[in-house]
């Protein structure tokens, strides 16, 4: 497949639970294009939840990994996980949370 554009940017809106939808859509994009979102987008930006997803893309997480983390965060909000497991934003990017819940 020939690339449509050399440089591709993505801006991701916030909205809490909408992060699950966004990460699922990015996962489908990865499957369709056959490469991780880190290799698809050269510039990422976001607001609120979108900024966390944007940072995760920059950190090299795949969309499937982000989807799992986003789902875990929303489960925590519903009282299904320990509050400390997901609230520390650094855990998202350091890989500690990801490794602990896979």
DSSP file (Angstrom, degrees, kcal/mol; ACC not computed):
  #  RESIDUE AA STRUCTURE BP1 BP2  ACC     N-H-->O    O-->H-N    N-H-->O    O-->H-N    TCO  KAPPA ALPHA  PHI   PSI    X-CA   Y-CA   Z-CA
    1    1 A X              0   0    0      0, 0.0     2,-0.3     0, 0.0     3,-0.0   0.000 360.0 360.0 360.0 125.2    0.0    0.0    0.0
    2    2 A X        -     0   0    0      1,-0.1     2,-0.1     2,-0.0     3,-0.0  -0.603 360.0-106.4 -76.9 136.3    1.5    3.4   -1.0
    3    3 A X        -     0   0    0     -2,-0.3     3,-0.1     1,-0.1    -1,-0.1  -0.376  16.4-147.4 -65.9 140.5    1.3    6.0    1.7
    4    4 A X  S    S+     0   0    0      1,-0.3     2,-0.3    -2,-0.1    -1,-0.1   0.902  84.0   7.3 -71.4 -42.3   -1.3    8.7    1.2
    5    5 A X        -     0   0    0      1,-0.1    -1,-0.3    -3,-0.0     3,-0.1  -0.977  62.8-137.1-139.5 150.5    0.8   11.3    3.0
    6    6 A X  S    S+     0   0    0     -2,-0.3     2,-0.5     1,-0.2    -1,-0.1   0.920  96.2  38.7 -73.5 -43.9    4.3   11.2    4.3
    7    7 A X  S    S-     0   0    0     34,-0.1     2,-0.4    35,-0.0    -1,-0.2  -0.940  70.3-177.0-114.2 124.8    3.5   13.0    7.6
    8    8 A X        -     0   0    0     -2,-0.5    34,-2.7    32,-0.3    35,-1.3  -0.975   3.3-168.4-124.3 132.6    0.3   12.2    9.4
    9    9 A X  E     -a   43   0A   0     -2,-0.4     2,-0.4    32,-0.2    35,-0.2  -0.830   3.1-160.5-116.0 155.6   -1.0   13.9   12.6
   10   10 A X  E     -a   44   0A   0     33,-2.1    35,-1.9    -2,-0.3     2,-0.5  -0.999   5.0-163.3-136.9 136.9   -3.8   13.0   15.0
   11   11 A X  E     -a   45   0A   0     -2,-0.4     2,-0.5    33,-0.2    35,-0.2  -0.986  14.5-159.0-117.0 125.2   -5.6   15.2   17.5
   12   12 A X  E     -a   46   0A   0     33,-2.6    35,-1.9    -2,-0.5    38,-0.1  -0.914   7.6-140.3-114.1 124.3   -7.6   13.2   20.1
   13   13 A X        -     0   0    0     -2,-0.5     2,-0.0    33,-0.2    35,-0.0  -0.337  17.4-124.3 -75.9 159.0  -10.4   14.7   22.1
   14   14 A X        +     0   0    0     35,-0.2    34,-0.2    36,-0.1    -1,-0.1  -0.071  49.5 132.2 -86.0-166.7  -11.0   14.0   25.8
   15   15 A X    >   -     0   0    0      3,-0.1     3,-1.6     2,-0.0     2,-0.6   0.605  58.7-119.8 129.3  23.1  -14.2   12.7   27.3
   16   16 A X  T >  S+     0   0    0      1,-0.3     3,-2.2     2,-0.2     4,-0.3  -0.315 104.0  33.1  60.2-104.7  -13.3    9.9   29.7
   17   17 A X  T >> S+     0   0    0     -2,-0.6     3,-1.7     1,-0.3     4,-0.7   0.723 104.6  75.4 -61.7 -23.7  -15.1    6.8   28.5
   18   18 A X  H <> S+     0   0    0     -3,-1.6     4,-2.4     1,-0.3    -1,-0.3   0.738  79.4  75.0 -61.4 -20.6  -14.7    8.0   24.9
   19   19 A X  H <> S+     0   0    0     -3,-2.2     4,-2.7     1,-0.2    -1,-0.3   0.825  89.1  57.4 -59.4 -31.7  -11.1    6.9   25.2
   20   20 A X  H <> S+     0   0    0     -3,-1.7     4,-1.8    -4,-0.3    -1,-0.2   0.917 108.2  45.9 -64.4 -43.5  -12.3    3.3   24.9
   21   21 A X  H  X S+     0   0    0     -4,-0.7     4,-2.4     2,-0.2    -2,-0.2   0.916 113.7  49.1 -65.0 -43.8  -13.9    4.0   21.6
   22   22 A X  H  X S+     0   0    0     -4,-2.4     4,-2.6     1,-0.2     5,-0.2   0.932 111.7  47.2 -63.2 -47.0  -10.8    5.9   20.3
   23   23 A X  H  X S+     0   0    0     -4,-2.7     4,-1.7     1,-0.2    44,-0.3   0.854 111.9  51.4 -66.8 -32.2   -8.4    3.2   21.3
   24   24 A X  H  X S+     0   0    0     -4,-1.8     4,-2.0    -5,-0.2    -1,-0.2   0.916 110.5  48.4 -68.2 -42.0  -10.6    0.5   19.7
   25   25 A X  H  X S+     0   0    0     -4,-2.4     4,-2.0     1,-0.2    -2,-0.2   0.906 111.1  50.3 -64.0 -41.1  -10.8    2.5   16.5
   26   26 A X  H  X S+     0   0    0     -4,-2.6     4,-2.5     1,-0.2    -1,-0.2   0.858 107.1  55.5 -63.9 -34.4   -7.0    2.9   16.5
   27   27 A X  H  X S+     0   0    0     -4,-1.7     4,-2.3    36,-0.2    -2,-0.2   0.911 107.4  48.5 -63.8 -42.8   -6.7   -0.8   17.1
   28   28 A X  H  X S+     0   0    0     -4,-2.0     4,-2.5     2,-0.2    -2,-0.2   0.887 110.0  52.8 -63.6 -38.6   -8.7   -1.4   13.9
   29   29 A X  H  X S+     0   0    0     -4,-2.0     4,-2.7     2,-0.2     5,-0.3   0.919 108.5  50.0 -63.0 -44.1   -6.5    1.0   12.1
   30   30 A X  H  X>S+     0   0    0     -4,-2.5     4,-2.2     1,-0.2     5,-0.9   0.928 111.9  48.1 -58.7 -45.8   -3.4   -0.9   13.2
   31   31 A X  H  <5S+     0   0    0     -4,-2.3    -2,-0.2     1,-0.2    -1,-0.2   0.915 113.9  46.9 -61.6 -43.1   -4.9   -4.1   12.0
   32   32 A X  H  <5S+     0   0    0     -4,-2.5    -2,-0.2     1,-0.2    -1,-0.2   0.905 120.9  35.7 -66.9 -43.1   -5.9   -2.7    8.6
   33   33 A X  H  <5S-     0   0    0     -4,-2.7    -1,-0.2     2,-0.2    -2,-0.2   0.643 101.9-130.6 -88.4 -15.4   -2.5   -1.0    8.0
   34   34 A X  T  <5S+     0   0    0     -4,-2.2     2,-0.3    -5,-0.3    -3,-0.2   0.764  73.2  86.2  74.0  25.4   -0.5   -3.7    9.6
   35   35 A X  S   <S-     0   0    0     -5,-0.9    -1,-0.2    -6,-0.2    -2,-0.2  -0.990  82.3 -91.9-151.8 156.9    1.7   -1.5   11.7
   36   36 A X    >>  -     0   0    0     -2,-0.3     3,-1.7     1,-0.1     4,-0.8  -0.281  36.8-113.8 -69.4 155.0    1.5    0.2   15.2
   37   37 A X  H >> S+     0   0    0      1,-0.3     4,-2.5     2,-0.2     3,-0.6   0.797 114.0  69.1 -59.5 -28.3    0.0    3.7   15.5
   38   38 A X  H 34 S+     0   0    0      1,-0.3    -1,-0.3    23,-0.2    24,-0.1   0.835 104.5  42.6 -58.1 -32.4    3.5    4.9   16.6
   39   39 A X  H <4 S+     0   0    0     -3,-1.7    -1,-0.3     1,-0.1    -2,-0.2   0.602 113.4  53.0 -89.1 -13.1    4.6    4.3   13.0
   40   40 A X  H << S+     0   0    0     -4,-0.8     2,-0.5    -3,-0.6   -32,-0.3   0.883 106.4  50.6 -86.8 -44.1    1.4    5.7   11.5
   41   41 A X     <  -     0   0    0     -4,-2.5   -32,-0.2     1,-0.1    -1,-0.2  -0.844  50.8-176.9-105.2 128.8    1.4    9.1   13.2
   42   42 A X  S    S+     0   0    0    -34,-2.7     2,-0.4    -2,-0.5   -33,-0.2   0.643  80.7  35.4 -92.4 -18.1    4.3   11.5   13.3
   43   43 A X  E     -a    9   0A   0    -35,-1.3   -33,-2.1     2,-0.0     2,-0.4  -0.994  67.8-177.4-138.3 128.8    2.6   14.1   15.4
   44   44 A X  E     +a   10   0A   0     -2,-0.4     2,-0.3   -35,-0.2   -33,-0.2  -0.968   6.2 167.4-126.7 144.3    0.1   13.4   18.2
   45   45 A X  E     +a   11   0A   0    -35,-1.9   -33,-2.6    -2,-0.4     2,-0.3  -0.979   6.2 164.8-148.1 155.7   -1.9   15.8   20.4
   46   46 A X  E     -a   12   0A   0     -2,-0.3     2,-0.4   -35,-0.2   -33,-0.2  -0.994  30.0-125.2-166.1 167.5   -4.8   15.5   22.7
   47   47 A X  S >  S-     0   0    0    -35,-1.9     3,-2.3    -2,-0.3     2,-0.2  -0.984  74.3 -38.0-122.7 132.4   -6.9   17.0   25.5
   48   48 A X  T >> S+     0   0    0     -2,-0.4     4,-1.4     1,-0.3     3,-0.9  -0.337 141.0   9.7  57.9-119.8   -7.6   15.2   28.8
   49   49 A X  H 3> S+     0   0    0      1,-0.3     4,-2.2     2,-0.2    -1,-0.3   0.864 131.0  59.6 -57.1 -35.5   -8.0   11.5   28.0
   50   50 A X  H <> S+     0   0    0     -3,-2.3     4,-2.5     1,-0.2    -1,-0.3   0.832 101.0  53.6 -62.3 -33.1   -6.8   12.3   24.5
   51   51 A X  H <> S+     0   0    0     -3,-0.9     4,-2.3     2,-0.2    -1,-0.2   0.847 107.6  50.6 -72.1 -32.3   -3.5   13.6   25.9
   52   52 A X  H  X S+     0   0    0     -4,-1.4     4,-2.2     2,-0.2    -2,-0.2   0.920 113.1  45.5 -67.8 -43.5   -3.0   10.3   27.8
   53   53 A X  H  X S+     0   0    0     -4,-2.2     4,-2.2     2,-0.2    -2,-0.2   0.908 112.6  51.8 -64.7 -42.0   -3.6    8.3   24.6
   54   54 A X  H  X S+     0   0    0     -4,-2.5     4,-2.1     1,-0.2    -2,-0.2   0.909 110.6  47.7 -60.4 -43.8   -1.4   10.7   22.7
   55   55 A X  H  X S+     0   0    0     -4,-2.3     4,-1.9     1,-0.2    -1,-0.2   0.878 109.6  53.5 -65.1 -37.6    1.4   10.2   25.2
   56   56 A X  H  <>S+     0   0    0     -4,-2.2     5,-2.3     2,-0.2     4,-0.5   0.880 107.3  51.3 -65.8 -37.7    0.9    6.4   25.1
   57   57 A X  H ><5S+     0   0    0     -4,-2.2     3,-1.3     1,-0.2    -2,-0.2   0.942 111.1  48.1 -60.9 -47.0    1.3    6.5   21.3
   58   58 A X  H 3<5S+     0   0    0     -4,-2.1    -2,-0.2     1,-0.3    -1,-0.2   0.821 107.2  56.4 -63.4 -31.1    4.5    8.5   21.7
   59   59 A X  T 3<5S-     0   0    0     -4,-1.9    -1,-0.3    -5,-0.1    -2,-0.2   0.554 121.4-108.5 -78.8  -7.5    5.7    6.0   24.4
   60   60 A X  T < 5 +     0   0    0     -3,-1.3    -3,-0.2    -4,-0.5     2,-0.1   0.566  64.7 150.4  95.6   9.0    5.3    3.2   21.8
   61   61 A X      < -     0   0    0     -5,-2.3    -1,-0.3     1,-0.1   -23,-0.2  -0.475  44.4-123.0 -71.4 146.0    2.2    1.4   23.2
   62   62 A X     >  -     0   0    0     -2,-0.1     4,-2.3     1,-0.1     5,-0.2  -0.428  24.0-109.5 -80.0 164.5    0.1   -0.4   20.6
   63   63 A X  H  > S+     0   0    0      1,-0.2     4,-2.7     2,-0.2   -36,-0.2   0.861 120.1  55.9 -64.0 -35.2   -3.6    0.5   20.3
   64   64 A X  H  > S+     0   0    0      2,-0.2     4,-2.1     1,-0.2    -1,-0.2   0.907 108.2  47.7 -63.7 -41.1   -4.5   -2.9   21.8
   65   65 A X  H  > S+     0   0    0      2,-0.2     4,-2.2     1,-0.2    -2,-0.2   0.921 113.4  48.0 -63.9 -43.6   -2.4   -2.2   24.8
   66   66 A X  H  X S+     0   0    0     -4,-2.3     4,-3.0     2,-0.2    -2,-0.2   0.894 109.5  53.2 -64.3 -39.5   -4.0    1.3   25.2
   67   67 A X  H  X S+     0   0    0     -4,-2.7     4,-2.5   -44,-0.3    -1,-0.2   0.911 109.2  49.0 -62.1 -42.4   -7.5   -0.2   24.8
   68   68 A X  H  X S+     0   0    0     -4,-2.1     4,-2.2     2,-0.2    -1,-0.2   0.923 113.6  46.3 -63.8 -43.2   -6.8   -2.6   27.6
   69   69 A X  H  X S+     0   0    0     -4,-2.2     4,-2.5     2,-0.2    -2,-0.2   0.908 112.3  50.1 -64.6 -42.3   -5.5    0.1   29.9
   70   70 A X  H  X S+     0   0    0     -4,-3.0     4,-2.1     1,-0.2    -2,-0.2   0.899 111.0  49.4 -63.7 -40.6   -8.4    2.4   29.1
   71   71 A X  H  X S+     0   0    0     -4,-2.5     4,-1.9    -5,-0.2    -1,-0.2   0.892 110.4  51.1 -65.2 -39.4  -10.8   -0.4   29.8
   72   72 A X  H  X S+     0   0    0     -4,-2.2     4,-2.3     2,-0.2    -2,-0.2   0.907 108.6  51.8 -63.1 -41.5   -9.0   -1.1   33.1
   73   73 A X  H  X S+     0   0    0     -4,-2.5     4,-2.0     1,-0.2    -2,-0.2   0.921 110.6  47.0 -62.7 -43.2   -9.3    2.6   34.0
   74   74 A X  H  X S+     0   0    0     -4,-2.1     4,-1.1     1,-0.2    -1,-0.2   0.826 110.0  53.6 -70.4 -29.9  -13.0    2.7   33.4
   75   75 A X  H  <>S+     0   0    0     -4,-1.9     5,-2.6     2,-0.2     6,-0.4   0.892 107.2  52.5 -65.7 -39.7  -13.4   -0.5   35.4
   76   76 A X  H ><5S+     0   0    0     -4,-2.3     3,-1.8     4,-0.2    -2,-0.2   0.898 105.0  54.3 -62.4 -41.1  -11.6    1.2   38.3
   77   77 A X  H 3<5S+     0   0    0     -4,-2.0    -1,-0.2     1,-0.3    -2,-0.2   0.827 106.0  53.3 -62.9 -29.5  -14.0    4.1   38.1
   78   78 A X  T 3<5S-     0   0    0     -4,-1.1    -1,-0.3    -3,-0.2    -2,-0.2   0.427 125.0-105.2 -85.1   1.8  -16.8    1.6   38.4
   79   79 A X  T < 5S+     0   0    0     -3,-1.8    -3,-0.2    -4,-0.1    -2,-0.1   0.654  89.6 116.8  88.3  16.3  -15.2    0.2   41.6
   80   80 A X  S   <S+     0   0    0     -5,-2.6     2,-0.3    -8,-0.1    -4,-0.2   0.614  71.9  41.6 -94.1 -12.8  -13.9   -3.0   40.1
   81   81 A X  S    S-     0   0    0     -6,-0.4     2,-0.2    -5,-0.2    -2,-0.1  -0.878  98.5 -84.8-128.0 162.0  -10.1   -2.3   40.6
   82   82 A X    >>  -     0   0    0     -2,-0.3     3,-1.5     1,-0.1     4,-0.5  -0.466  38.6-130.1 -61.2 132.6   -8.0   -0.8   43.3
   83   83 A X  H >> S+     0   0    0      1,-0.3     4,-1.4     2,-0.2     3,-0.6   0.817 105.6  55.8 -57.6 -31.9   -8.1    3.0   43.0
   84   84 A X  H 3> S+     0   0    0      1,-0.2     4,-0.5     2,-0.2    -1,-0.3   0.660  91.4  74.0 -77.0 -13.8   -4.3    3.2   43.2
   85   85 A X  H <4 S+     0   0    0     -3,-1.5    -1,-0.2     1,-0.2    -2,-0.2   0.817 114.7  13.8 -69.3 -30.1   -3.8    0.8   40.3
   86   86 A X  H << S+     0   0    0     -3,-0.6    -2,-0.2    -4,-0.5     6,-0.2   0.656 106.5  78.1-121.6 -22.7   -4.7    3.2   37.6
   87   87 A X  H  < S+     0   0    0     -4,-1.4     2,-0.9     4,-0.1    -3,-0.1   0.848  71.7  88.2 -66.8 -35.5   -4.9    6.8   39.0
   88   88 A X    >X  -     0   0    0     -4,-0.5     3,-1.5     1,-0.2     4,-0.7  -0.516  66.8-158.7 -67.4 104.5   -1.1    7.3   38.9
   89   89 A X  H >> S+     0   0    0     -2,-0.9     4,-1.0     1,-0.3     3,-0.6   0.783  86.9  63.0 -57.6 -30.2   -0.6    8.7   35.4
   90   90 A X  H 3> S+     0   0    0      1,-0.2     4,-2.4     2,-0.2    -1,-0.3   0.817  92.5  64.2 -66.7 -28.6    3.1    7.7   35.4
   91   91 A X  H <> S+     0   0    0     -3,-1.5     6,-1.3     1,-0.2     4,-1.0   0.858  96.5  58.6 -62.5 -33.9    2.2    4.1   35.7
   92   92 A X  H << S+     0   0    0     -4,-0.7    -1,-0.2    -3,-0.6    -2,-0.2   0.930 115.8  32.7 -58.0 -46.0    0.5    4.3   32.3
   93   93 A X  H  < S+     0   0    0     -4,-1.0    -2,-0.2     1,-0.2    -1,-0.2   0.735 111.0  60.7 -90.5 -23.6    3.7    5.3   30.6
   94   94 A X  H  < S-     0   0    0     -4,-2.4    -1,-0.2     1,-0.1    -2,-0.2   0.702 103.0-123.5 -78.0 -16.9    6.3    3.5   32.7
   95   95 A X  S  X S+     0   0    0     -4,-1.0     4,-2.9    -5,-0.2     5,-0.3   0.297  82.3 113.4  93.2 -10.4    4.8    0.1   31.8
   96   96 A X  H  > S+     0   0    0     -6,-0.2     4,-2.0    -5,-0.2    -4,-0.1   0.934  80.9  42.7 -61.5 -46.3    4.3   -0.9   35.4
   97   97 A X  H  > S+     0   0    0     -6,-1.3     4,-1.4     2,-0.2    -1,-0.2   0.927 114.9  50.4 -64.7 -44.7    0.5   -0.8   35.1
   98   98 A X  H >> S+     0   0    0     -7,-0.6     4,-0.7     1,-0.2     3,-0.5   0.939 113.1  45.0 -59.1 -48.7    0.6   -2.5   31.7
   99   99 A X  H 3< S+     0   0    0     -4,-2.9     3,-0.5     1,-0.2    -1,-0.2   0.851 111.5  54.0 -65.4 -34.6    2.9   -5.3   33.0
  100  100 A X  H 3< S+     0   0    0     -4,-2.0    -1,-0.2    -5,-0.3    -2,-0.2   0.758 114.5  38.7 -72.7 -24.4    0.9   -5.8   36.1
  101  101 A X  H <<        0   0    0     -4,-1.4    -1,-0.2    -3,-0.5    -2,-0.2   0.342 360.0 360.0-113.5   7.0   -2.5   -6.3   34.4
  102  102 A X     <        0   0    0     -4,-0.7    -1,-0.2    -3,-0.5    -2,-0.1   0.483 360.0 360.0 -83.1 360.0   -1.7   -8.4   31.3
